[in-house]
Amino acid sequence: SRGDPADPRPRYDVAAGSLLVASCQFHLPYYASRTLPNVLALPWVTLAWSEWLRGRGCRAVFLLSAAAAVLRCDLVILVAAAGAVLLLTRRIGVGEGILSGTGGVCAAVLLTVPVDTRLWAPVHGASDGRPFVWPELLVLKFNAVDNRSAEYGTEPWHWYLTSALPKMLLLAAPLVPLGLLCLQERAPASLSLRWDARVLPLAAAAAVYVVLYSLLPHKETRFLFPVLPLLDLLAGKGLANLRRAAWVDRRIHVRGAYALGILGLMVSGVASSLFVHLSSFNYPGGEGVESLRRHLGERIVGIGGGDESAVLVDVLAAGTGVTLFQTRAAQEELARRGWKVQFDVEGYEEENRGEARVAESVRQHQFLLTEKDAVEGYHVIDVVHGYAGMDYRQFKIKTTEKLYLLEQDSVDAMTDAYIERLEKSQNRQQ
């Protein structure tokens, strides 16, 4: 919608508007740095929307099918929705759709199955008697067939519409419906509105995706990432429509609407900056590992006849910032100083540890990073606080105790003996 190059009036760039909308949001930039399957699939989905807009429906189905097979199985819902809309609007034929979808899946499977079988067969293949491993097929069975995703929490059916989407779009949400319209000049300083047939099919597919996904009890904001690029595009197009209307129609209420759109994006940008600060309080698990690293850096802790310590990380800590990169960095740093630390994670990851399974008894761990403030045989050495809401009267962030770093009572008694053994060893080397 750049208009006629010879037209002296400003160009109404939808791409610039969409970029502005995306830059004022919190979730897209925030999640872009995280290696989640939803994020890894996002470029493929964005490219698929682009191909659809260019009239290449078969390529869009191919890309979505391939991404569903490798990166995120729930994209089959979007494949079904997009395929149905493309067929109903006669953008593709039945044979073309089937060929594109199966082609994308087959090409992806030929790539993912050999690699993932090599990487995961010792855990998921050999242990269960399967000759090959297709991760997304296992995820699809877990979520759709067994319906076990509800074990991780449920939300009401309307949660995406009443909570997730408003938080993702913020004050850009009113611009989305305007993006479904197309402006036409009827006469000087006069515009007419009509539905834009180019984007309505895409919006219909996105709406079907959201509705179908709402039927699943377990809901997360990141599950809507496949439709976020399209919503940003529509919001950017809505902003471009307002800009064009304000240039053509000089009446104050038209220009006021455009000014409100710009003001809404500015407020959204400020709110997103606040969300970034608030989100830093949502990772007590990561703070707990740093606390443990500092604690072990100040003291030499040993157990029994060796220089090893084991740390048990519970489910809440593991889900709030304890990462493999962080624990490995702590292990390497402490190893250079003379002792070895092992991190064991509770929960579903216990099934994936093979021979290095989590110890059956809590007593085999010298440290616990847990949400429990009292465990028999342990004492608290540090408390990690996390986000607990906003105090709007004082405009202050409220925090509360989230995790506790516990140390086994017998560790202190073992420390002196270990230090003595270490000193004797160093004397012998000298």
N, C-alpha and C positions, 0 to 999 in steps of 0.2 A: 504494500500500500504506500509506495513512495510517490505515486502520482506521476504527472507528466514532467519530464526533465525541463521542459521549456516554461513550466509554470513558475512564476516568481515567488509564489507563496511557500511557506515552510513545508518540508516533506514530513509526512506523518509516518515515522518509521516504527513499525510494530516490533522489530527486533530490539531497537533501543528501549522501547517501553518494557518489553519482557525482561531485558537485562536489568533494568532499573527495579522492577518488581522483585526479581530473584535476589538482588543485592540487598534488599530491605528485609528479607526474611531471615529467620533464625535456623530452621531445620536443615535446609539444603546446604548452606556453607558449613554448618556444624557437623553434619553426618558425612560430608565429603571426605573428611580425613580418616574415617573409620572403615576398616576392611570387612564390612558386613556384606553378605550376598545381595541384599537389597541395593546397596550402594554400587557394588560391582556391576549389577545388572542395569543400573540407571543409564549409562551411556548407550547401551544397546536399545533400551526402550525409547530414549530420546531420538535416536537415529531412526527407529521404526516409525515414530510419529512424523518425523521429517519426510520419510519416504512416502508415507500415506498422503501428506499434504501435496507432494509432488505428483500424485496420481499413480504411484507405484505400489499398489496394494499388495501384490504378491511378495515384493521384497520386504514389506512391513511384516507380513505373516511369517516369512522365513526367519527374520531377525528375532521376532518375539518367540517363536518356537524353539530356536536354538538357545536363546537365553533361558527359557523355561527348563530345558533339558540339562543345562550345565550349571546355572547360577541360582535360579529361584523358581521352584516348581509351581508356586502359586500363580505364576504368569500364565498358566494354562487357562485361568479364568479370563484374563485379558485377551488371550488368543481366541477363545471361544466368542467373547463379546465382539472383538474386532472382526473376526471372520463372519459372524452373523450379519453385522452391519454392512460389511463390504459386499456380501452376497445379496442382501436386500436392496442395496443401492446400485447393484449391478456394476460395481467397480471391478469385481473379479468373478470368474465362473466357478462352478462347483469343482470341476477337475483341476483348475488352476490353484484353488485354495487347498485342496487335499495334497496336491503335488508340492506346493510351497511349504505347507506345514510338516508333512512327513520328510521332505528334503532337509528342512532345518533341524528336525529332531535327529535324523540319521547322521547328518554331518557332525552334529554336536556329540552324539553318542560315540562315534568313531574316535573322537578326540578325548572325551572325558573318561570313558570306561577303562581303556588300557592304563591311563595315568593313575586314576583313582584306585584301580584294582591293585596296582603296584604299591601305592602308598598306604592303602587302608585294608588290604586283604589280611594282614596279620591280626587285625582287630575284628573287622566286620565280615570277612570272607571265610577264612579258615575256621574261626571259632563257631560259625553258624553253618558250615558246610556249603557255602555258596561259592561257585567257581569264579564269580566276578562281582564287582561292587559298582553300583550306579547310585551315588549319594542322593541325588534329587529324587530318585524313585523311592528310596527309603524314607526321605522326608515327606513325600506325598502320602505314602502309606501311614506314617505316623500321624500326620495332621488330618488327612481326609478320611482314610479308611478306618483307622483305629480311633480317630477323634481324640487323641491324647493331648493336643495342644491346649485344651481347656485346663489341664493340670497346672499351667503357668499363669492362670488368672483369666477371668471372664469380664466382659463389659456388656451393657444392654445393647440391643440391636441398633439403636439410633446414635451410638457413641461417635461413629465417624462423622456424622452430619452435625451433631450438636457440640462436639468437643474437638476432635482431631483436626478436621478441616478448618474451622475458625482459628485455631491456634497456628496452623501452618500458614494460612493466607493473611491473617491479621486484617488490617484495614484495606488490603487489596481485594478482599472478597467481593465488595460491591462492584468492582470493575469487571469481574468475570462475566456476569450476564450481559454487560454492555459489549463484551467481545464477541457475543453471538450475533451481533447486529452489523449491518453494513449501511454506511451513509451514502446518500446520493443527492446531488444538488438538483433541485427542481427549477430554481430561478436564482438570480443574484440574492445573496444573503438569506437563502432558504434551503433547508435540507429535508430529505425524506428518509425514513427508516424502513429497512426490510431485513429479514433473516438472511444470514450469510450461509449459503449452501455449501461453502467450502469447509467450514468448521463444524457445522451441525452434526454430521456423521461421526466425527471424532469425539465430540462432546457426548453423543449418545452412547458410544462404546465405553467412555470413561464412566458415565453414570451407571451403566449396567455392571461394570466392574465393581464399583463402590457398593451397589445394592447387593450383589451376590456375595461379596466379601463380608457384608454386614450380617449375613446369615450364620457365619462362623462365630462361636462364642468368644474365642480368644482374639483380642484385637490389640494392635499396636500402631502407633503413628507411622512407623517406617513401612508398614504394609501398603500405604497409599502412595509411596514414592513413584510407582509407575505412572500415575495420573498427574503428579505435581508439575512436570514440564509442560503438559498441555494446559493446566490451569494457569500457570504463569504466562503462557502464550496468550491465552484469552484475556487475562488481566492486562497484559501489555497492549493488546489490540483495543481493549476498552479504553485505556488511557489515550491511545492514538486517536480513537474516535472522539473523545472529549476535546482533545487538542484541535482537531480539525473543525469540530462544531464551534469551538470558541473563536477560531479564526474567521469562519464564514459568517456565523451569527453573532453579532456584537452585543446582543442583549445581555444585561447584567446577570441574569440567572443562569445563562448558558456559560458565561465566563466563570461565574461562581462555582458551578459544578466542576469545571476543570481545575480551579484552584483548590477545591475540596479534595479532588483526587490526588493532587500533588501533596497537599498537607497530610492526607492519610498515609501516603508512602513515607513521608518524613517521620511521622509519629511511629510508624511500624519499624523504621530503622532505629529509632531511639529505643523502642521496646525490645527489639532484637539484641541490642547492645546490653540492655539490662538482663535479658535472658542468658546471655553468654556469661555474665558475672555470676548469676544465680546457679547456673549449671556447674560451676566450679565447686560448689558445695555438695554435689551429688555423688562424689567419688570417695567415700570414707575408706573403701577397701584399699585403694591406692595409697591414701594417706597412712593407713595402717602398716603397709609394707615398708614405707619410708621410715615410720617410727621404729619398726623392728630393726631395720638396717642401722639406724642411728644407735639403737640400744646395744646391738651386738658390736658396733664399732667402738663403743666405750668400754665394753667388758669382754673378757674371754670366757666363753661358755663352753663347757665340755660335758659329755655324758659317758658314764661307764668307763671303758678302757680306750675310748677313741676321741676324736676331735670332730664329731658330727652332731648336728642338731636338726631336728625335724619340726616343721611348722605345719599345722593343720589350718587350712583356710576354709571357712564354712561357706554356704551357698550365697548368703547375702554379701559377704565380702568379695567373693568371686565375681558377683554380678555388678559390683560397684567400683570397678577400677583396678582390680588385681589382674595384670596382664602378663603374658609370657615374657615379653620384652623387659618388663620391670623386674620380675623375679629373677630372670637370668642375669641381668645387670647386677642385682644385689648378690647373687651367688658368686659371680666372678670377682666382685670387689672383696667379698669376705674370704674367698678362697685364697686370694693373694696375701691375706693377712693371717692365714694359717688354719682355718677351719672350714668345713663343708656344711652347707645348709641345704636341706631338701624341703621343697614346698609340696604339700599334698592338698588336693582340692576335694571337698565333699560334693555330693550330688551326682548328677547323671554322668559326669566325667569319670567317675570311678569305673564305669564299664569300659572305658576306652584306654585304660592305663596298661593293659596287658600284664606283664610280669611285675611292673612297678605299681601295683595296686596300692590304694590307700590302706594304711594299717588299720586292722579291724578294731583295735582298741585305742581309745583316745590317750591312754597312758603311754603309748609309744611316741607321743609327740611332746617335745619340751615346751613348745609355744603354741598357743591357739589364737587365731584372729577370728573372733566370733561375735555374734550379736548377744550372746549370753554374758551377763555380768558376773555370774557366779558358777563355777564348776568345781566340784570337789577335787581337792588335790592341787589346785592352781590358785594363784593370786594375781590381781590386776596390776600391771605395770604402766599402762597408758590407756587413755580413753580418747576415741576419735569421734568428733562431732560432725554432724551433717545437716543439710537443709531441712527446716521444719516449718517453712512458711514465711510470710511477710507481716511485719507490724506496720500497717499503713498509717497509724497515728503518729508514730515516731519515724516513719520511713526507714525502718531498720530490718535487716535480715535476721530471722529467728533460727537458731540452731538447737539441736538436741543431741544427746548421746546416741550414737548409732552402732558403733563397734567397740569391742574391748580387746586389748592385747593382753593375754594371760600367759604367765610363766609358771612352769611346774615347780611346786614347792621344793622338790629335791634337787633342783638345779644349783641353787646356791651352795648346797653342801658339797656338790661335785666340783664346783669351780676351783676351790683351793687345791684339791688333789690334782686337777688337770694342769693348773699353773705350775705346780711343783714338777710334774712329769715333763712339761714343756721346757722348764729351765734346765733340768738335768740333760735333756736331749741337746739343747743348745750348748751346754758346757762340754758335752762329749765331742760335738762337732768342732769346737774351738781347740 
